[in-house]
């Protein structure tokens, strides 16, 4: 499964760039983006910007990711509450 996340280009030096989201800065490469500019939103997978996206699409993607993160946190919290005494929820296969 592949996962790409939208980041905003905040710094650019040739094909080396810095992408940001929610105050987190990540080094990225922009080799596959034609004429990248500071302020552009790009989808990043494995450290490479693979597609330019418009700001509305980036915001929607970030909102959906936040919803998934909230749901996963709720599931984890519920699983920990329901675990039998002495069970840390790790389980075994």
C-alpha positions as CSV (number, residue, x, y, z in Angstrom):
1,X,0.0,0.0,0.0
2,X,1.3,3.5,-0.9
3,X,0.6,6.6,1.1
4,X,1.3,10.1,-0.1
5,X,0.8,13.2,2.1
6,X,0.3,16.8,1.0
7,X,3.1,19.2,2.1
8,X,3.6,22.8,1.4
9,X,7.0,23.7,-0.1
10,X,8.5,26.2,2.4
11,X,12.1,26.2,1.2
12,X,13.6,25.4,-2.2
13,X,17.3,24.9,-3.3
14,X,17.5,23.2,-6.7
15,X,15.7,19.9,-6.3
16,X,16.1,19.9,-2.6
17,X,13.2,21.3,-0.7
18,X,11.6,21.5,2.7
19,X,7.9,20.5,3.0
20,X,5.8,21.5,5.9
21,X,2.5,20.4,7.5
22,X,1.2,21.4,10.9
23,X,4.6,22.9,11.9
24,X,6.5,19.7,11.0
25,X,9.3,20.2,8.5
26,X,10.5,17.4,6.2
27,X,13.3,17.3,3.6
28,X,11.9,16.4,0.3
29,X,13.0,16.1,-3.3
30,X,11.1,17.9,-6.1
31,X,12.8,16.2,-9.1
32,X,9.4,15.1,-10.6
33,X,7.7,18.6,-10.3
34,X,8.0,21.0,-13.2
35,X,9.0,24.5,-12.0
36,X,8.4,24.0,-8.3
37,X,7.9,27.2,-6.2
38,X,7.8,28.0,-2.5
39,X,4.2,28.0,-1.5
40,X,3.2,25.1,-3.8
41,X,1.4,22.1,-2.3
42,X,2.7,18.7,-3.4
43,X,1.9,15.1,-2.6
44,X,5.0,13.5,-1.1
45,X,5.7,9.7,-1.1
46,X,8.9,8.3,0.3
47,X,10.5,11.8,0.4
48,X,9.7,12.6,-3.2
49,X,7.1,15.1,-4.4
50,X,5.2,13.2,-7.0
51,X,2.4,15.6,-7.9
52,X,1.4,19.2,-7.5
53,X,-2.0,19.7,-5.9
54,X,-4.2,22.8,-5.4
55,X,-4.5,24.2,-1.9
56,X,-8.1,23.1,-1.5
57,X,-7.3,19.5,-2.4
58,X,-4.4,19.6,0.0
59,X,-6.6,21.0,2.8
60,X,-9.2,18.3,2.1
61,X,-6.6,15.6,2.2
62,X,-5.2,16.9,5.5
63,X,-8.7,17.1,7.0
64,X,-9.4,13.5,6.0
65,X,-6.1,12.3,7.4
66,X,-6.9,14.1,10.7
67,X,-10.3,12.3,10.9
68,X,-8.6,8.9,10.3
69,X,-6.0,9.7,13.0
70,X,-8.8,10.6,15.4
71,X,-10.7,7.4,14.6
72,X,-7.6,5.2,15.1
73,X,-6.9,6.9,18.4
74,X,-10.4,6.2,19.5
75,X,-10.2,2.5,18.4
76,X,-6.8,2.1,20.2
77,X,-8.2,3.7,23.4
78,X,-11.3,1.4,23.3
79,X,-9.1,-1.7,22.7
80,X,-7.0,-0.8,25.7
81,X,-10.1,-0.2,27.9
82,X,-11.5,-3.6,26.9
83,X,-8.2,-5.6,27.3
84,X,-8.3,-8.1,30.2
85,X,-6.3,-7.3,33.3
86,X,-2.6,-7.9,32.7
87,X,-3.0,-7.8,28.9
88,X,-1.3,-4.8,27.4
89,X,-3.2,-5.2,24.1
90,X,-0.2,-6.7,22.3
91,X,-1.8,-10.0,21.6
92,X,-0.1,-12.9,19.8
93,X,-0.6,-14.6,16.5
